[in-house]
């Protein structure tokens, strides 16, 4: 199931139309449910696959830059840095995709009043 299908439900019985002629949906929930929704969006719609591709490309380039001398045999490889260099681009790409999906659906992730 796509993240968009889970994002919201109509405001009232008669779903309102937005300026583009589509349904205008709003999220009516607590902060906990919006974080749950963000987690669901992070594992849906191809987000993990795209994030993995970005992490492999960006992480490889960054590892070559940061640990080039280790790969050439001059120094030892720092395995923690190697793994983290792949994790950071994955997390950034996933965050960007989820925040875009939630902004598109107008779901706030801030603290509730």
C-alpha positions, -999 to +999 in steps of 0.1 A: +000+000+000+013+034-008+021+060+018-003+085+001-032+061+006-025+061+044-018+098+048-052+113+053-089+111+052-115+136+039-123+166+061-160+159+061-186+137+044-184+157+012-147+157+003-134+192-005-118+198-038-085+217-041-075+242-068-062+213-090-095+196-091-084+167-068-095+158-033-081+180-005-071+158+024-060+168+058-045+147+085-064+146+118-043+129+143-018+132+172+019+137+170+025+100+177+004+089+148+022+114+125+055+099+135+041+064+129+030+076+095+065+090+088+079+056+096+054+039+073+063+064+045+100+056+051+094+019+042+069+024+013+068+036-023+104+026-032+120+049-006+143+022+008+155+012-027+162+048-038+179+056-005+201+025-009+212+035-044+221+070-032+239+056-002+259+032-023+270+060-047+276+088-023+290+065+004+315+050-020+327+084-032+330+097+004+349+065+015+373+069-014+379+105-003+381+099+034+399+066+035+418+066+002+452+060+019+437+030+038+425+016+005+460+021-010+475+001+019+492+031+035+469+031+066+444+007+082+407+008+074+385+023+100+355+000+097+332+021+119+338+051+097+333+030+066+299+018+077+287+052+090+298+068+057+271+046+040+245+051+068+245+089+067+235+093+030+209+066+035+193+084+064+195+118+047+179+105+015+151+087+034+145+119+055+142+139+024+117+115+007+095+112+038+095+150+045+085+156+009+056+130+011+044+145+044+046+181+031+028+171+000+000+157+022+003+187+047+010+165+077+029+184+104+056+165+124+061+193+150+050+192+186+012+193+190-005+219+212 
